[in-house]
Amino acid sequence: MYYNKVDISGVNTSKLTVLKESEKMELLKQYKAGDKSARDKLINGNLRLVLSVIQRFIGRGENPDDLFQVGCIGLMKAIDNFNTDLDVRFSTYAVPMISGELRRFLRDNTPIRVSRSLRDTAYKAMQAKEALTNKNQREPTIDEIAEEIGCPRSDVVIALESISDPISLYEPVYSDAGDTLYVLDQLGDKNSDSNWLDEISLKQAINKLGEREKKILYLRFFIGKTQVEVANEIGISQAQVSRLEKCTLEKIKSQI
């Protein structure tokens, strides 16, 4: 592992200091008051945080030293924009900023071609996300980003997904007491699923479903909510929503 190295990007990781939250807040106040040396202390005292974040991005073909330097840029942005008047831990604000900087770096260096219009929308969405994060001291929702840039929610989702890195079909996306949900579980057969949704006989098949099954289909396909949002509204796990959704669709197809 690269992160077991003593030296990364010219920094001796064995000598990195870790600041307490109270120390961070005090240095942030000093920096906001005009003490430039406090900024350097904050950077040096949060380099371990940068190291912990970039581990999520390892294995994508990029040099760890480059990722570390990009992560430090995100850290500096977090320091410059953090609002000390709000009751928020610095790491809670800094981690999304560091991750966002790394995602932009990887996005700009991706070999996959994306249409100009999608890329433009994605750039606007990322800029809006950063601005809203600075303003609200938290990561914004997709709806908030869509409202900020004046685009439909679906366009924002598609644009952001178009610049994300491809993942394995067997990548775990959710786990609940040993019940693991993989990317493969959320995929459907495009050829068979896309046609029957528009058939008139669909209404009759849906009428035969139970109330919970109807609600899941309504929230997912008519309202457009994610499986996580549906799970929260119904009060079950995302894995259960995925299983019920899949079984319900199979039941409908068998009746049509």
Phi and psi in degrees as a GROMACS rama.xvg file:
@    title "Ramachandran Plot"
@    xaxis  label "Phi"
@    yaxis  label "Psi"
@TYPE xy
-62.7798  -29.8026  TYR-2
-83.3168  3.22454  TYR-3
-91.9181  -5.01342  ASN-4
-67.3624  146.749  LYS-5
-73.9131  -32.4146  VAL-6
-121.185  128.436  ASP-7
-138.312  124.592  ILE-8
54.0077  36.8501  SER-9
80.4147  5.38274  GLY-10
-109.72  127.317  VAL-11
-79.817  103.842  ASN-12
-68.8896  -20.1969  THR-13
-74.0082  -13.8785  SER-14
-111.585  11.6782  LYS-15
-70.7872  136.728  LEU-16
-92.1037  156.121  THR-17
-123.376  119.441  VAL-18
-83.6567  145.465  LEU-19
-74.3366  159.149  LYS-20
-60.3634  -38.5032  GLU-21
-65.208  -36.5182  SER-22
-68.2824  -38.7456  GLU-23
-61.8636  -46.8561  LYS-24
-62.4611  -39.8809  MET-25
-66.2305  -42.7025  GLU-26
-67.1278  -37.2692  LEU-27
-63.3949  -40.3783  LEU-28
-66.6087  -38.9465  LYS-29
-64.6967  -40.9437  GLN-30
-65.6865  -43.6324  TYR-31
-63.1691  -25.9534  LYS-32
-84.0616  -3.89432  ALA-33
114.521  1.30946  GLY-34
-83.4099  100.729  ASP-35
-68.0489  -28.3788  LYS-36
-67.0867  -26.5418  SER-37
-64.8491  -32.4117  ALA-38
-63.9541  -42.9524  ARG-39
-63.1301  -39.4157  ASP-40
-65.7949  -37.8888  LYS-41
-65.6499  -41.1474  LEU-42
-63.0292  -50.771  ILE-43
-63.9527  -31.915  ASN-44
-82.0626  -3.17886  GLY-45
-124.216  14.6226  ASN-46
-67.3365  -30.9074  LEU-47
-65.0283  -32.468  ARG-48
-64.1061  -41.5751  LEU-49
-61.2665  -44.7221  VAL-50
-59.3956  -40.3936  LEU-51
-67.7393  -34.8798  SER-52
-72.7677  -41.7964  VAL-53
-70.6178  -15.3194  ILE-54
-62.9297  -25.9421  GLN-55
-70.6339  -19.3046  ARG-56
-107.317  7.78993  PHE-57
-73.6752  154.011  ILE-58
87.0277  15.0809  GLY-59
-108.752  16.7477  ARG-60
86.8771  3.18532  GLY-61
-100.103  148.642  GLU-62
-68.3678  129.834  ASN-63
-57.7805  -32.9156  PRO-64
-62.7899  -40.7575  ASP-65
-64.8797  -42.9123  ASP-66
-62.0438  -39.7925  LEU-67
-63.0357  -43.6503  PHE-68
-65.3256  -40.9174  GLN-69
-65.0283  -40.9611  VAL-70
-61.3114  -35.1247  GLY-71
-66.7716  -33.0692  CYS-72
-63.2122  -43.5344  ILE-73
-61.7089  -38.6014  GLY-74
-62.6413  -44.3043  LEU-75
-64.8707  -37.3934  MET-76
-63.814  -39.627  LYS-77
-63.6078  -41.4251  ALA-78
-64.3551  -43.6396  ILE-79
-68.3008  -29.5682  ASP-80
-105.781  -3.78639  ASN-81
-67.2873  136.727  PHE-82
-99.3774  109.765  ASN-83
-73.7292  -10.6182  THR-84
-78.7645  -17.428  ASP-85
-93.3816  148.588  LEU-86
-85.3212  72.2124  ASP-87
-133.998  135.364  VAL-88
-66.3418  144.057  ARG-89
-62.3564  -40.9453  PHE-90
-64.5136  -32.3809  SER-91
-61.7999  -35.1043  THR-92
-85.0296  -37.2862  TYR-93
-73.4199  -38.2871  ALA-94
-58.3884  -47.7285  VAL-95
-62.674  -33.8064  PRO-96
-67.2858  -43.0051  MET-97
-66.0341  -45.2632  ILE-98
-61.4926  -41.0755  SER-99
-63.1926  -39.8425  GLY-100
-65.4116  -39.8358  GLU-101
-67.4614  -39.7531  LEU-102
-65.2713  -39.2316  ARG-103
-63.7426  -41.1487  ARG-104
-62.0674  -47.0368  PHE-105
-67.9666  -36.7034  LEU-106
-63.7497  -43.2289  ARG-107
-70.3079  -18.5736  ASP-108
-107.682  11.4572  ASN-109
-72.8545  142.123  THR-110
-82.0529  -6.77914  PRO-111
-83.3974  130.646  ILE-112
-81.3868  131.642  ARG-113
-124.358  141.502  VAL-114
-58.969  152.886  SER-115
-60.5808  -43.0142  ARG-116
-63.7307  -41.9496  SER-117
-65.5375  -42.1931  LEU-118
-64.1479  -40.4719  ARG-119
-62.4983  -43.47  ASP-120
-63.6522  -40.2588  THR-121
-64.1107  -41.3584  ALA-122
-61.3997  -44.9035  TYR-123
-61.4992  -41.6258  LYS-124
-64.5938  -41.8039  ALA-125
-66.9217  -39.3409  MET-126
-65.7771  -41.3957  GLN-127
-64.9761  -38.9242  ALA-128
-61.4566  -43.1916  LYS-129
-66.3487  -42.0099  GLU-130
-64.3784  -42.4558  ALA-131
-68.9866  -33.8581  LEU-132
-64.5893  -42.6482  THR-133
-63.3365  -39.707  ASN-134
-73.1396  -44.1678  LYS-135
-102.086  -4.77305  ASN-136
60.9347  32.7105  GLN-137
-161.019  163.915  ARG-138
-73.6339  132.366  GLU-139
-77.7399  160.635  PRO-140
-82.2894  166.91  THR-141
-61.0819  -39.4375  ILE-142
-61.9683  -39.9402  ASP-143
-66.9568  -40.3005  GLU-144
-64.7606  -44.0974  ILE-145
-60.5856  -41.9385  ALA-146
-66.407  -38.0506  GLU-147
-64.0058  -40.1468  GLU-148
-98.5909  -1.57231  ILE-149
71.2172  36.9467  GLY-150
-121.712  153.558  CYS-151
-61.7844  149.656  PRO-152
-56.8215  -42.1719  ARG-153
-62.0668  -37.3144  SER-154
-66.1229  -38.3244  ASP-155
-66.2417  -43.7992  VAL-156
-60.993  -47.4045  VAL-157
-63.0096  -42.4367  ILE-158
-64.0196  -44.6938  ALA-159
-67.8141  -37.2244  LEU-160
-69.2378  -29.4678  GLU-161
-68.5808  -23.1842  SER-162
-105.589  3.54585  ILE-163
-81.9583  156.537  SER-164
-75.3022  142.42  ASP-165
-65.6001  146.176  PRO-166
-126.795  165.013  ILE-167
-70.7796  147.869  SER-168
-63.5504  -21.2794  LEU-169
-101.675  19.5099  TYR-170
-73.5594  122.503  GLU-171
-69.5406  131.51  PRO-172
-112.215  -13.7  VAL-173
-163.08  144.073  TYR-174
-141.801  130.209  SER-175
-134.71  102.041  ASP-176
53.3274  47.5859  ALA-177
86.7595  -9.29282  GLY-178
-91.168  92.7245  ASP-179
-89.5096  134.988  THR-180
-107.261  123.865  LEU-181
-103.413  164.143  TYR-182
-55.7691  -39.7431  VAL-183
-57.405  -33.9034  LEU-184
-66.6485  -21.4952  ASP-185
-97.5294  2.40845  GLN-186
-96.1219  146.768  LEU-187
-118.818  172.178  GLY-188
-83.4713  107.922  ASP-189
-58.1943  -41.1637  LYS-190
-67.7832  -33.4509  ASN-191
-94.7126  -26.959  SER-192
-85.3792  -31.4569  ASP-193
-76.2863  -23.9359  SER-194
-86.362  -43.6018  ASN-195
-73.6986  -15.7636  TRP-196
-62.7502  -26.1824  LEU-197
-95.0672  2.55376  ASP-198
-78.37  144.631  GLU-199
-62.4546  -31.9684  ILE-200
-68.8542  -9.42103  SER-201
-61.0151  -39.7172  LEU-202
-59.08  -42.6655  LYS-203
-65.8562  -39.7761  GLN-204
-66.229  -38.986  ALA-205
-66.5703  -35.1761  ILE-206
-61.5731  -22.04  ASN-207
-86.2251  -3.49539  LYS-208
-82.1543  162.244  LEU-209
-75.0667  167.304  GLY-210
-63.4127  -40.4363  GLU-211
-68.0207  -38.2703  ARG-212
-64.2054  -42.353  GLU-213
-61.9652  -40.8426  LYS-214
-65.8926  -39.8061  LYS-215
-62.4716  -45.666  ILE-216
-64.0325  -40.3978  LEU-217
-63.6876  -46.8025  TYR-218
-67.7797  -37.1533  LEU-219
-76.6208  -47.5038  ARG-220
-103.895  -20.588  PHE-221
-100.849  -39.7088  PHE-222
-88.1246  -30.5113  ILE-223
86.3136  24.6407  GLY-224
-79.6314  155.26  LYS-225
-77.8898  167.065  THR-226
-63.4034  -33.7176  GLN-227
-65.2966  -43.3779  VAL-228
-64.6602  -40.4813  GLU-229
-64.0274  -42.9643  VAL-230
-60.2002  -43.0167  ALA-231
-64.7545  -38.1675  ASN-232
-72.594  -38.526  GLU-233
-83.8426  -30.2789  ILE-234
95.4929  28.8975  GLY-235
-129.167  176.761  ILE-236
-80.4517  161.504  SER-237
-63.0614  -36.7357  GLN-238
-61.2845  -40.3188  ALA-239
-66.6628  -39.9304  GLN-240
-60.5541  -43.2248  VAL-241
-62.2202  -43.7224  SER-242
-65.0693  -46.5761  ARG-243
-63.0011  -41.4312  LEU-244
-61.3478  -46.017  GLU-245
-63.7468  -45.2036  LYS-246
-64.7577  -38.8079  CYS-247
-65.1746  -42.849  THR-248
-64.2136  -38.755  LEU-249
-65.1995  -38.667  GLU-250
-63.8213  -42.7022  LYS-251
-65.4151  -44.1443  ILE-252
-62.8742  -34.7972  LYS-253
-70.9271  -21.5763  SER-254
-92.7062  -13.5652  GLN-255
